């Protein structure tokens, strides 16, 4: 790939860093790029890097980019851009492709350089491209195959072991193949003693290895935080319905391939609404978090406790020997959340109703997700039955409960329809 090599020892060309997506539209540009290619204006994301070039140059640049893209060649585009004073400046856009694991182009990373021709000579030496990234925040390294660093930019000086770590992870056959490329992730500690993760792109020549690394630590942390938020309850920090259903599906799959049992406890806090209405939702939230902690303490280390609704918790237990063992554990859980609890100096009395269901892998549903939802529904039915029998108790699910629940639903729907059709008549007979 054509590259810029500085011929003057006392002055370097102005260099800006940019990245594009696979279609050649900007996804990132540093401040130097903004000054060089955009006359100091805002970065027009989703536009070509040379969007501000003279019209005739811009059209030629698009043609050149398309040809390079279609042939998987490096990008090398020269355009003229007028600065804020009307002076014409020549800029050269250089870029290498970023590839996924299948070798598909997913974007480009490159530099733009101002071309004062008295200072810059062009060479066909792609390994020195990274030497133009001296001011980049991304570590750039050129090394020989003996591990000797030929060049590193300022950012790379904070990560002395980067080249070694890349060499350790890179397949041996890659080094022996000039022109080959490798991409991977490398984690190491920097001079700040913090652990950093890098997305690394490397290219190999006959005698040198070029490394371009992007610190993705912050992005990975954000990704982890978002994933946690998507699968955990914001108030208690416990798993939410989404994660519970996934774990329950996995447990059902294990039970189908072995002899292990799967039990689900469905727990409803008694009279949470009374707490919210009498001493406020803040204390209601405090009650929920307190009960969540007690549930975790009362269950076994391998059990999963999740909050799936305002006053509803579910517990997944694997390997209980029989229904009696399931009821014994459920009763221990119920007692752990029953009694007096102090909330910001106010004492409240609480309890819980539990529904219990046990499965040995048998189910009317062949689909694991449907089987998990059905198991939770049966535990919910048993919990409702416990409430109708006086609250603060545990009930084991039976098929009769499902039939009773179905009958109640039909009766409720029929009564509502009768009211709507004025089919109910009140008859009053005084005694």
Steps between C-alpha positions, in 0.01 A plus 500: 500500500637847420614671810644824629857509622639823641813620322559799726651437842366814663138503391228236455190520283169558668330167551141419595349164590165371378289186475212408271244226475506247218320744270770765544302731727664663802449337838788670682738791444744672732546875551791521255284347229231759569749782453649354183205358309205696639641853538445469874130426459296226669568139412237386246453141608347270236672704223815423304830622652559716190149651504643856498725445200456697179203355306710351219740347757211366705352315203839351412556405865173306509600311185846425642354385829253268327778344291719447807210356698391261224855368458577495876788740438631764741349847471722770345312815397635848424264800505510879517310685773471877548573624851310777680717762326430364154843344462509161331661218695583153372405215732577133467264245656658163580321207663516127558196276529376359832393138459279270703589140579373390158714752314204725417568873494323668793662840472819695439756671721735756357660841501468823309817702438561854381737492204768771502691341212836638609480292814325173404612213283268216401606136535338161450564393859180421691686402819585865570139616495482481877795735531258772390279436804737653755231722649232233505362375830509147358825303550692438176807275479736376228723207605721239340440129547765481771280719716708815459286813484593717201239765569233571759290812540444683828186305586685169461770607746245452780464133404849356472380139480246557222720365221596197710137427587395528136785270397397243761141487374564527129509165311852397400402446138395864477856625553630280220255641244585847365189704429288307747282671759386401847243648736439422866459634850788547741472588870792641700582751770631842408725742681190607697480141640147473358396204287433606140346298218603579143346416166816427301551503124834379366658475156812308406774572245811298422688629803267714708178490695273805521261523795208742532308471827180667615429511875149358534503470881239772552278358227519151651417636845201683358396190311521298821300758692230507234485120493468496879222759491316295240502186714481631857248682715600862553372515860638179651780413258352150473445327166181609323241298310707490181803343667289271718312354202830442320655323801182299555501389135860384539410310818209327326732396217741349753220314675382351171844355432545363854315424820522839671184675616404862440294687758354849480376700797268790425490744791268795555559748785184530707361851548777693324233741379407576861863597571514725192170668586569549871869592530596576140653337195852572626438263789327260263816491288707448814277207594547346155880526514504361855291201398721447195807471722322263738392277213858468377617417853227240551562308179785269405817634332402363158142626506394802293284774652338751265255786529247500216243755614402754763451254786587176322816290526584164346761246605658228287624189681662202332563154644241488779423135569121514513196721562545473876853640475368780279229589752752491787724750321201714403388513861849604609487779242155608616608518863806708404277779370224469758484709814594849611729715286629845599479756219663834585387475859153371411417140583284308253377143502539313175448156358492318168296246309692241299403272215728202431528287188744218425591352163718207400524614141152393402290769333220544252725754329788378283641851461723588796378859523137391496577234761665760726205739472257215569694401813493858628129522424433186704702636793300823475178299509616322817592836656153635425352189659710565812358853519142377474566263790602774740835643381844448660516135399658270242306290252623231261356520151256234379308469174175557693621853577533572129148375438369712787684804367350437156152471649549826691614678184196374308266602782657845527472557125139378501405735784658798323312411181177460695543844654567654159186333358285592804432132564530521882192592702498586868214349698444637848281333758492655849491262793 
